[in-house]
Amino acid sequence: MGERLKNKVAIITGAGSILAGTGNGKATAIVFAREGAKIMATDYNLEAAEETKRIIEKEGGTCISFYADVSKASDCQKMIDTCVEKFGRVDILHNNVGMGGYAGPVELAEEIWDKTMTINLKSMFLTCKYALPYMEKQGSGVIVNIASLSAIRCQPAPALAYSVSKAGVIALTREVAIQYADKGIRCNAILPGMMKTPMVEYYNPDAYGDGSVELMWQRRDAMCPTGKQGESWDVAHAALFLASDDSKYITGTTLRVDGGLSGTQRSWPPDKK
Ligand SMILES: NC(=O)c1ccc[n+]([C@@H]2O[C@H](COP(=O)([O-])OP(=O)(O)OC[C@H]3O[C@@H](n4cnc5c(N)ncnc54)[C@H](O)[C@@H]3O)[C@@H](O)[C@H]2O)c1
């Protein structure tokens, strides 16, 4: 056990994984707990959050699981109030929940645009809305928002709603950071590139692998300068840096966790026209 988050209380949204395996939120909950944080693992799939709790407790950490659909204001308010009730404070809010999906403006259904904005962007406004008053009273707090490289760079396949929602996360991060900078509260965003996670397995095989998960993994590896996609643990360790005092003078910024992908001009790998 490390001590970089000793005695801190952290809420992780989407702390389960959409399929078997370890997504970004789950890995972050586990890494924060290993560094001494008390974890509130929240998800609208309670069973998935409970699995994360079991892993943390087996390693000797502290975790409670909690049902919250972060697209709903009442659930966000209850989540934050319950955290303060159970642990007495909220030091870290890690906004991880997000949904994927591929379509350009013509193909995209209006409902999917609305759903994507609600789940990826409005959810972060709502969790901040209810967490910030507590953090302000404490005189301290850290918010880490999971955006995406798609906020600043097109994916090979059109992902209009996803990319626009994630660009919004960067603006939300900056607004919160500047408004609360003199109140001891920091807010930063992580831009993951191509990570090999259950979420990608769920949303991306058609866009990247012509329906094949294996082909998708091969193509995504080939697009990365390192020859390999990242892992959820890479996102989790970046989040640990931003959540800990190691980054105490860093706010309002974005951290790319992309193995150099954003520095390239690569699009599809050579086998895909
Ligand atoms: N994997 C990548 O390549 C990649 C790249 C860029 C950004 N990201 C971002 O990483 C984040 C997701 O990471 P993950 O690996 O943990 O995903 P995941 O899909 O494995 O897990 C997300 C969890 O969120 C929960 N969830 C979904 N909607 C919810 C809601 N409305 N309320 C509460 N819980 C909800 C799901 O039940 C699931 O357990 C997203 O924001 C995604 O956009 C991923």
The ligand as an ORCA input file, in Angstrom:
! r2SCAN-3c Opt
* xyz 0 1
  N     -10.985      3.051    -23.830
  C     -10.588      4.033    -24.569
  O      -9.891      3.856    -25.588
  C     -10.982      5.432    -24.193
  C     -10.433      6.467    -24.916
  C     -10.779      7.752    -24.589
  C     -11.650      7.997    -23.528
  N     -12.178      6.969    -22.842
  C     -13.120      7.303    -21.765
  O     -12.949      6.498    -20.623
  C     -14.190      6.468    -19.891
  C     -14.737      5.064    -19.686
  O     -13.853      4.267    -19.231
  P     -14.171      2.801    -18.727
  O     -13.093      1.993    -19.350
  O     -14.301      2.810    -17.252
  O     -15.594      2.392    -19.396
  P     -16.562      1.182    -19.091
  O     -17.624      1.340    -20.149
  O     -15.860     -0.129    -18.974
  O     -17.111      1.501    -17.662
  C     -17.931      2.537    -17.437
  C     -18.899      2.206    -16.350
  O     -19.792      3.302    -16.334
  C     -21.068      2.826    -16.066
  N     -22.031      3.800    -16.567
  C     -22.364      4.086    -17.841
  N     -23.304      5.061    -17.876
  C     -23.543      5.394    -16.584
  C     -24.401      6.341    -15.955
  N     -25.230      7.103    -16.677
  N     -24.371      6.454    -14.614
  C     -23.559      5.659    -13.882
  N     -22.743      4.735    -14.408
  C     -22.732      4.608    -15.754
  C     -21.165      1.461    -16.765
  O     -22.114      0.650    -16.128
  C     -19.742      0.942    -16.613
  O     -19.613      0.059    -15.518
  C     -15.218      7.174    -20.748
  O     -15.432      8.465    -20.319
  C     -14.563      7.100    -22.120
  O     -15.086      8.064    -22.991
  C     -11.871      5.687    -23.155
*
